Amino acid sequence: MAVKDIASEIKIVPSLLPQTITTGEPHGAAVDTADYNAVAIELICGAQSGTTNKFQIQECETTTDGSFTAVAEAELDADAYTTLKYNLSITTANDNLVHRWRYRGKMRYVRVIAVADATGGLIVAANVILGYPKSGPVAAWDA
């Protein structure tokens, strides 16, 4: 039985909206982390139909597209399914999973980008989970 209210303590923001990636490098939306003390990123992957699709978590102090850089490996903690902390390659060995990272960097904005494999596709989405707000509650629930 749940007795605590988690909804007022976290905010889930989509960075990469659900889509099938077949070509190109879709860049997820920059997510502002300024009002939160904890950040996690989740990458939701479907079945891999090509050889490999790659993903990277990036950070920046502004929302300027060309200013984002890859998050240093020391600033990410990965879950048990995510053997690589950054530049994650999705293959048939690790598809159909939700990959998660804890972000410990100091930059204001984070996002997820994809580098698609031209030989196939992958259904994917990425969320940034913000927690421990500096002032709460985060949001009210609709009745």
LOGU-993187 format. One record per residue: residue number from 1; residue in three letters; x, y, z of N, C-alpha, C, O in turn. Coordinates in steps of 0.1 Angstrom, whole numbers, padded with zeros to 4 digits. Layout:
// residues N
pos | code | n_c1 | n_c2 | n_c3 | ca_c1 | ca_c2 | ca_c3 | c_c1 | c_c2 | c_c3 | o_c1 | o_c2 | o_c3
NUM | ala | X | Y | Z | X | Y | Z | X | Y | Z | X | Y | Z
...
// end
This chain:
// residues 143
pos | code | n_c1 | n_c2 | n_c3 | ca_c1 | ca_c2 | ca_c3 | c_c1 | c_c2 | c_c3 | o_c1 | o_c2 | o_c3
1 | met | 0008 | -0012 | 0000 | 0000 | 0000 | 0000 | 0009 | 0012 | 0000 | 0018 | 0014 | 0008
2 | ala | 0006 | 0021 | -0010 | 0014 | 0033 | -0011 | 0009 | 0044 | -0001 | -0003 | 0047 | -0001
3 | val | 0017 | 0050 | 0007 | 0013 | 0060 | 0016 | 0021 | 0073 | 0014 | 0018 | 0083 | 0021
4 | lys | 0030 | 0074 | 0005 | 0037 | 0086 | 0002 | 0034 | 0091 | -0012 | 0029 | 0083 | -0020
5 | asp | 0035 | 0104 | -0014 | 0032 | 0111 | -0026 | 0045 | 0113 | -0034 | 0052 | 0123 | -0031
6 | ile | 0048 | 0105 | -0044 | 0060 | 0107 | -0052 | 0057 | 0117 | -0063 | 0067 | 0123 | -0067
7 | ala | 0045 | 0119 | -0067 | 0042 | 0128 | -0078 | 0046 | 0142 | -0076 | 0049 | 0149 | -0085
8 | ser | 0045 | 0146 | -0063 | 0049 | 0160 | -0060 | 0064 | 0162 | -0058 | 0069 | 0173 | -0055
9 | glu | 0072 | 0151 | -0059 | 0086 | 0151 | -0056 | 0094 | 0149 | -0069 | 0106 | 0151 | -0069
10 | ile | 0088 | 0145 | -0080 | 0096 | 0143 | -0092 | 0088 | 0150 | -0104 | 0076 | 0152 | -0103
11 | lys | 0096 | 0152 | -0115 | 0090 | 0157 | -0127 | 0097 | 0149 | -0138 | 0109 | 0148 | -0139
12 | ile | 0089 | 0144 | -0147 | 0094 | 0136 | -0158 | 0092 | 0144 | -0171 | 0081 | 0148 | -0174
13 | val | 0103 | 0147 | -0178 | 0103 | 0156 | -0190 | 0108 | 0148 | -0202 | 0119 | 0143 | -0201
14 | pro | 0100 | 0147 | -0212 | 0105 | 0140 | -0224 | 0117 | 0148 | -0231 | 0115 | 0160 | -0233
15 | ser | 0127 | 0141 | -0234 | 0138 | 0147 | -0242 | 0137 | 0143 | -0256 | 0138 | 0151 | -0265
16 | leu | 0136 | 0130 | -0258 | 0135 | 0124 | -0272 | 0121 | 0118 | -0272 | 0119 | 0107 | -0266
17 | leu | 0112 | 0124 | -0280 | 0098 | 0118 | -0281 | 0098 | 0105 | -0287 | 0107 | 0102 | -0296
18 | pro | 0088 | 0096 | -0284 | 0088 | 0083 | -0291 | 0088 | 0084 | -0306 | 0080 | 0091 | -0312
19 | gln | 0097 | 0076 | -0312 | 0098 | 0077 | -0326 | 0106 | 0065 | -0331 | 0113 | 0058 | -0323
20 | thr | 0105 | 0062 | -0344 | 0113 | 0052 | -0350 | 0125 | 0059 | -0357 | 0123 | 0067 | -0366
21 | ile | 0137 | 0055 | -0353 | 0149 | 0062 | -0358 | 0154 | 0053 | -0369 | 0158 | 0041 | -0367
22 | thr | 0155 | 0058 | -0381 | 0161 | 0050 | -0392 | 0173 | 0057 | -0398 | 0182 | 0050 | -0403
23 | thr | 0173 | 0070 | -0398 | 0185 | 0078 | -0404 | 0186 | 0090 | -0396 | 0178 | 0095 | -0388
24 | gly | 0198 | 0097 | -0398 | 0200 | 0109 | -0391 | 0204 | 0109 | -0377 | 0207 | 0098 | -0372
25 | glu | 0205 | 0120 | -0371 | 0208 | 0122 | -0357 | 0198 | 0130 | -0349 | 0200 | 0142 | -0347
26 | pro | 0187 | 0124 | -0345 | 0177 | 0132 | -0338 | 0183 | 0137 | -0325 | 0188 | 0129 | -0317
27 | his | 0181 | 0150 | -0322 | 0185 | 0156 | -0310 | 0173 | 0157 | -0301 | 0164 | 0163 | -0305
28 | gly | 0174 | 0152 | -0289 | 0163 | 0154 | -0279 | 0163 | 0168 | -0274 | 0173 | 0176 | -0276
29 | ala | 0152 | 0172 | -0269 | 0150 | 0186 | -0263 | 0159 | 0188 | -0251 | 0161 | 0178 | -0243
30 | ala | 0164 | 0200 | -0250 | 0172 | 0203 | -0238 | 0163 | 0204 | -0226 | 0152 | 0210 | -0227
31 | val | 0166 | 0198 | -0215 | 0158 | 0198 | -0203 | 0166 | 0206 | -0192 | 0177 | 0203 | -0189
32 | asp | 0159 | 0216 | -0186 | 0164 | 0225 | -0176 | 0164 | 0218 | -0163 | 0153 | 0214 | -0158
33 | thr | 0175 | 0216 | -0156 | 0177 | 0210 | -0143 | 0179 | 0219 | -0132 | 0181 | 0215 | -0121
34 | ala | 0177 | 0232 | -0134 | 0181 | 0243 | -0125 | 0174 | 0242 | -0111 | 0180 | 0245 | -0101
35 | asp | 0162 | 0238 | -0111 | 0154 | 0238 | -0099 | 0154 | 0225 | -0091 | 0145 | 0223 | -0083
36 | tyr | 0163 | 0216 | -0095 | 0162 | 0202 | -0089 | 0176 | 0198 | -0085 | 0186 | 0203 | -0090
37 | asn | 0177 | 0190 | -0075 | 0189 | 0185 | -0069 | 0193 | 0171 | -0074 | 0204 | 0166 | -0070
38 | ala | 0185 | 0164 | -0081 | 0188 | 0151 | -0086 | 0182 | 0150 | -0101 | 0171 | 0154 | -0104
39 | val | 0190 | 0143 | -0109 | 0186 | 0141 | -0123 | 0189 | 0126 | -0127 | 0200 | 0121 | -0124
40 | ala | 0180 | 0120 | -0134 | 0182 | 0107 | -0140 | 0177 | 0107 | -0154 | 0168 | 0115 | -0157
41 | ile | 0183 | 0099 | -0162 | 0179 | 0098 | -0176 | 0175 | 0084 | -0179 | 0182 | 0075 | -0175
42 | glu | 0164 | 0082 | -0186 | 0160 | 0069 | -0191 | 0158 | 0068 | -0206 | 0152 | 0078 | -0212
43 | leu | 0163 | 0058 | -0212 | 0162 | 0055 | -0226 | 0154 | 0043 | -0228 | 0157 | 0032 | -0223
44 | ile | 0142 | 0044 | -0234 | 0133 | 0033 | -0236 | 0135 | 0028 | -0250 | 0132 | 0035 | -0260
45 | cys | 0139 | 0015 | -0252 | 0142 | 0010 | -0265 | 0133 | -0002 | -0269 | 0130 | -0010 | -0260
46 | gly | 0129 | -0002 | -0281 | 0122 | -0013 | -0287 | 0131 | -0023 | -0293 | 0143 | -0023 | -0290
47 | ala | 0126 | -0031 | -0303 | 0134 | -0041 | -0310 | 0143 | -0034 | -0320 | 0139 | -0025 | -0327
48 | gln | 0156 | -0038 | -0320 | 0166 | -0033 | -0329 | 0165 | -0041 | -0342 | 0166 | -0053 | -0342
49 | ser | 0163 | -0034 | -0353 | 0162 | -0041 | -0366 | 0175 | -0039 | -0375 | 0176 | -0045 | -0385
50 | gly | 0184 | -0030 | -0371 | 0196 | -0029 | -0379 | 0207 | -0035 | -0371 | 0205 | -0044 | -0363
51 | thr | 0220 | -0030 | -0373 | 0231 | -0036 | -0366 | 0233 | -0029 | -0353 | 0234 | -0035 | -0342
52 | thr | 0233 | -0015 | -0353 | 0236 | -0008 | -0340 | 0231 | 0006 | -0342 | 0232 | 0013 | -0352
53 | asn | 0224 | 0011 | -0331 | 0221 | 0025 | -0330 | 0228 | 0030 | -0317 | 0229 | 0023 | -0307
54 | lys | 0233 | 0042 | -0318 | 0241 | 0048 | -0307 | 0234 | 0060 | -0301 | 0227 | 0067 | -0308
55 | phe | 0235 | 0061 | -0288 | 0229 | 0072 | -0280 | 0240 | 0079 | -0271 | 0249 | 0072 | -0267
56 | gln | 0238 | 0092 | -0269 | 0247 | 0099 | -0261 | 0239 | 0109 | -0252 | 0230 | 0115 | -0257
57 | ile | 0244 | 0110 | -0240 | 0238 | 0120 | -0231 | 0247 | 0132 | -0232 | 0259 | 0131 | -0230
58 | gln | 0241 | 0144 | -0234 | 0249 | 0156 | -0235 | 0245 | 0166 | -0225 | 0234 | 0166 | -0219
59 | glu | 0254 | 0176 | -0222 | 0251 | 0187 | -0213 | 0256 | 0200 | -0218 | 0264 | 0201 | -0227
60 | cys | 0250 | 0211 | -0212 | 0254 | 0224 | -0216 | 0249 | 0234 | -0206 | 0240 | 0231 | -0198
61 | glu | 0255 | 0246 | -0206 | 0250 | 0257 | -0197 | 0239 | 0266 | -0204 | 0232 | 0273 | -0198
62 | thr | 0238 | 0264 | -0217 | 0227 | 0271 | -0225 | 0219 | 0261 | -0233 | 0223 | 0249 | -0233
63 | thr | 0209 | 0266 | -0240 | 0202 | 0257 | -0249 | 0207 | 0258 | -0264 | 0200 | 0252 | -0273
64 | thr | 0218 | 0264 | -0266 | 0223 | 0265 | -0280 | 0227 | 0252 | -0285 | 0236 | 0245 | -0278
65 | asp | 0222 | 0247 | -0296 | 0224 | 0234 | -0301 | 0239 | 0230 | -0302 | 0243 | 0219 | -0298
66 | gly | 0247 | 0238 | -0309 | 0261 | 0235 | -0311 | 0270 | 0235 | -0299 | 0281 | 0232 | -0300
67 | ser | 0265 | 0240 | -0288 | 0273 | 0241 | -0276 | 0272 | 0228 | -0267 | 0280 | 0227 | -0257
68 | phe | 0264 | 0219 | -0269 | 0262 | 0207 | -0261 | 0274 | 0198 | -0263 | 0279 | 0196 | -0274
69 | thr | 0279 | 0192 | -0252 | 0290 | 0182 | -0253 | 0286 | 0169 | -0246 | 0277 | 0169 | -0237
70 | ala | 0293 | 0159 | -0249 | 0290 | 0146 | -0242 | 0293 | 0147 | -0227 | 0303 | 0153 | -0223
71 | val | 0285 | 0141 | -0219 | 0287 | 0141 | -0205 | 0299 | 0131 | -0202 | 0300 | 0120 | -0208
72 | ala | 0308 | 0135 | -0193 | 0319 | 0127 | -0190 | 0315 | 0114 | -0183 | 0305 | 0115 | -0175
73 | glu | 0321 | 0104 | -0185 | 0318 | 0091 | -0179 | 0317 | 0092 | -0164 | 0309 | 0085 | -0158
74 | ala | 0326 | 0099 | -0158 | 0326 | 0101 | -0143 | 0314 | 0107 | -0138 | 0311 | 0106 | -0126
75 | glu | 0306 | 0114 | -0146 | 0294 | 0121 | -0142 | 0281 | 0113 | -0144 | 0270 | 0118 | -0141
76 | leu | 0282 | 0100 | -0148 | 0271 | 0092 | -0150 | 0273 | 0079 | -0143 | 0283 | 0073 | -0143
77 | asp | 0262 | 0074 | -0137 | 0261 | 0061 | -0131 | 0251 | 0053 | -0139 | 0239 | 0058 | -0140
78 | ala | 0254 | 0041 | -0143 | 0245 | 0034 | -0152 | 0238 | 0022 | -0144 | 0243 | 0018 | -0133
79 | asp | 0226 | 0018 | -0149 | 0220 | 0006 | -0142 | 0226 | -0007 | -0147 | 0236 | -0007 | -0155
80 | ala | 0221 | -0018 | -0142 | 0227 | -0031 | -0145 | 0226 | -0035 | -0159 | 0235 | -0042 | -0164
81 | tyr | 0216 | -0030 | -0167 | 0215 | -0033 | -0181 | 0224 | -0025 | -0190 | 0226 | -0028 | -0202
82 | thr | 0229 | -0014 | -0185 | 0236 | -0004 | -0193 | 0251 | -0005 | -0190 | 0256 | 0001 | -0181
83 | thr | 0258 | -0013 | -0198 | 0272 | -0016 | -0195 | 0281 | -0004 | -0198 | 0291 | -0002 | -0192
84 | leu | 0277 | 0004 | -0208 | 0284 | 0016 | -0211 | 0277 | 0028 | -0205 | 0265 | 0030 | -0206
85 | lys | 0285 | 0037 | -0199 | 0279 | 0048 | -0192 | 0275 | 0059 | -0202 | 0266 | 0067 | -0200
86 | tyr | 0282 | 0060 | -0213 | 0278 | 0070 | -0223 | 0282 | 0064 | -0237 | 0289 | 0054 | -0237
87 | asn | 0277 | 0070 | -0247 | 0279 | 0065 | -0261 | 0274 | 0051 | -0261 | 0280 | 0042 | -0266
88 | leu | 0262 | 0049 | -0256 | 0255 | 0035 | -0255 | 0252 | 0030 | -0269 | 0245 | 0038 | -0277
89 | ser | 0256 | 0018 | -0272 | 0252 | 0012 | -0285 | 0241 | 0002 | -0282 | 0242 | -0007 | -0273
90 | ile | 0230 | 0003 | -0289 | 0219 | -0006 | -0288 | 0220 | -0016 | -0299 | 0220 | -0013 | -0311
91 | thr | 0221 | -0029 | -0295 | 0221 | -0040 | -0305 | 0210 | -0050 | -0301 | 0202 | -0047 | -0292
92 | thr | 0209 | -0061 | -0308 | 0199 | -0071 | -0304 | 0202 | -0077 | -0290 | 0193 | -0083 | -0285
93 | ala | 0214 | -0075 | -0285 | 0217 | -0081 | -0272 | 0212 | -0072 | -0260 | 0210 | -0077 | -0249
94 | asn | 0209 | -0059 | -0263 | 0204 | -0051 | -0252 | 0193 | -0042 | -0256 | 0190 | -0031 | -0251
95 | asp | 0185 | -0046 | -0266 | 0173 | -0039 | -0270 | 0161 | -0043 | -0262 | 0163 | -0052 | -0253
96 | asn | 0150 | -0038 | -0264 | 0137 | -0041 | -0256 | 0140 | -0039 | -0241 | 0135 | -0047 | -0233
97 | leu | 0147 | -0029 | -0237 | 0150 | -0026 | -0223 | 0148 | -0011 | -0221 | 0148 | -0003 | -0230
98 | val | 0147 | -0008 | -0208 | 0148 | 0006 | -0204 | 0162 | 0008 | -0197 | 0165 | 0001 | -0187
99 | his | 0170 | 0017 | -0203 | 0183 | 0019 | -0198 | 0183 | 0032 | -0189 | 0176 | 0042 | -0193
100 | arg | 0189 | 0032 | -0178 | 0189 | 0044 | -0169 | 0203 | 0048 | -0164 | 0212 | 0040 | -0163
101 | trp | 0204 | 0061 | -0163 | 0216 | 0067 | -0157 | 0213 | 0077 | -0147 | 0202 | 0084 | -0147
102 | arg | 0221 | 0079 | -0137 | 0221 | 0090 | -0127 | 0231 | 0100 | -0132 | 0243 | 0097 | -0135
103 | tyr | 0226 | 0112 | -0134 | 0235 | 0123 | -0138 | 0240 | 0131 | -0126 | 0232 | 0135 | -0118
104 | arg | 0253 | 0132 | -0125 | 0260 | 0139 | -0114 | 0268 | 0151 | -0118 | 0276 | 0156 | -0111
105 | gly | 0265 | 0156 | -0130 | 0272 | 0167 | -0136 | 0267 | 0180 | -0130 | 0257 | 0180 | -0122
106 | lys | 0273 | 0191 | -0134 | 0269 | 0204 | -0128 | 0263 | 0213 | -0139 | 0259 | 0225 | -0135
107 | met | 0261 | 0209 | -0151 | 0255 | 0217 | -0161 | 0240 | 0219 | -0160 | 0234 | 0210 | -0154
108 | arg | 0235 | 0230 | -0165 | 0221 | 0233 | -0163 | 0212 | 0225 | -0172 | 0201 | 0221 | -0168
109 | tyr | 0216 | 0222 | -0184 | 0207 | 0215 | -0194 | 0213 | 0201 | -0197 | 0225 | 0200 | -0199
110 | val | 0205 | 0192 | -0199 | 0209 | 0178 | -0204 | 0199 | 0174 | -0215 | 0188 | 0179 | -0216
111 | arg | 0204 | 0166 | -0224 | 0195 | 0160 | -0235 | 0201 | 0147 | -0239 | 0212 | 0143 | -0236
112 | val | 0193 | 0140 | -0247 | 0198 | 0127 | -0253 | 0198 | 0129 | -0268 | 0188 | 0134 | -0274
113 | ile | 0208 | 0124 | -0275 | 0209 | 0124 | -0289 | 0211 | 0110 | -0294 | 0216 | 0101 | -0287
114 | ala | 0206 | 0107 | -0307 | 0208 | 0094 | -0313 | 0216 | 0095 | -0325 | 0215 | 0105 | -0333
115 | val | 0223 | 0085 | -0328 | 0231 | 0084 | -0341 | 0225 | 0071 | -0347 | 0229 | 0060 | -0343
116 | ala | 0217 | 0073 | -0358 | 0210 | 0061 | -0363 | 0218 | 0053 | -0372 | 0228 | 0058 | -0379
117 | asp | 0215 | 0040 | -0372 | 0221 | 0030 | -0381 | 0213 | 0030 | -0394 | 0201 | 0028 | -0394
118 | ala | 0220 | 0033 | -0405 | 0213 | 0034 | -0418 | 0207 | 0020 | -0423 | 0199 | 0020 | -0432
119 | thr | 0211 | 0009 | -0417 | 0206 | -0004 | -0421 | 0193 | -0009 | -0415 | 0188 | -0019 | -0418
120 | gly | 0188 | -0001 | -0405 | 0176 | -0006 | -0399 | 0170 | 0005 | -0390 | 0173 | 0017 | -0392
121 | gly | 0161 | 0001 | -0381 | 0155 | 0011 | -0373 | 0153 | 0007 | -0359 | 0156 | -0005 | -0356
122 | leu | 0149 | 0016 | -0350 | 0148 | 0013 | -0336 | 0137 | 0023 | -0331 | 0138 | 0035 | -0333
123 | ile | 0127 | 0017 | -0324 | 0117 | 0026 | -0317 | 0123 | 0030 | -0304 | 0128 | 0021 | -0296
124 | val | 0123 | 0043 | -0301 | 0130 | 0047 | -0289 | 0123 | 0060 | -0284 | 0117 | 0068 | -0291
125 | ala | 0125 | 0062 | -0271 | 0121 | 0075 | -0264 | 0131 | 0077 | -0253 | 0136 | 0067 | -0248
126 | ala | 0132 | 0089 | -0249 | 0141 | 0092 | -0237 | 0134 | 0103 | -0228 | 0129 | 0113 | -0233
127 | asn | 0135 | 0100 | -0215 | 0130 | 0110 | -0205 | 0141 | 0114 | -0196 | 0150 | 0107 | -0193
128 | val | 0139 | 0126 | -0191 | 0148 | 0131 | -0180 | 0139 | 0132 | -0168 | 0129 | 0138 | -0168
129 | ile | 0143 | 0126 | -0157 | 0136 | 0125 | -0145 | 0143 | 0135 | -0135 | 0154 | 0133 | -0131
130 | leu | 0135 | 0145 | -0130 | 0140 | 0155 | -0121 | 0135 | 0152 | -0107 | 0123 | 0150 | -0106
131 | gly | 0143 | 0152 | -0097 | 0139 | 0149 | -0084 | 0145 | 0159 | -0073 | 0154 | 0167 | -0076
132 | tyr | 0140 | 0157 | -0061 | 0144 | 0166 | -0050 | 0144 | 0180 | -0054 | 0154 | 0187 | -0054
133 | pro | 0132 | 0186 | -0057 | 0131 | 0200 | -0061 | 0135 | 0209 | -0050 | 0134 | 0206 | -0038
134 | lys | 0141 | 0220 | -0054 | 0146 | 0230 | -0045 | 0134 | 0237 | -0038 | 0136 | 0242 | -0026
135 | ser | 0123 | 0237 | -0044 | 0110 | 0242 | -0037 | 0099 | 0233 | -0043 | 0098 | 0231 | -0055
136 | gly | 0091 | 0228 | -0035 | 0080 | 0219 | -0040 | 0067 | 0223 | -0034 | 0066 | 0233 | -0027
137 | pro | 0056 | 0216 | -0037 | 0056 | 0204 | -0046 | 0059 | 0208 | -0060 | 0057 | 0219 | -0064
138 | val | 0062 | 0198 | -0068 | 0065 | 0200 | -0082 | 0053 | 0204 | -0090 | 0053 | 0214 | -0097
139 | ala | 0042 | 0196 | -0089 | 0030 | 0198 | -0097 | 0018 | 0192 | -0090 | 0019 | 0183 | -0083
140 | ala | 0007 | 0198 | -0093 | -0006 | 0193 | -0088 | -0012 | 0183 | -0098 | -0010 | 0184 | -0110
141 | trp | -0018 | 0173 | -0093 | -0025 | 0163 | -0101 | -0039 | 0168 | -0105 | -0045 | 0174 | -0097
142 | asp | -0043 | 0165 | -0117 | -0056 | 0168 | -0121 | -0066 | 0158 | -0115 | -0063 | 0146 | -0113
143 | ala | -0078 | 0163 | -0111 | -0087 | 0154 | -0104 | -0095 | 0146 | -0115 | -0103 | 0138 | -0111
// end
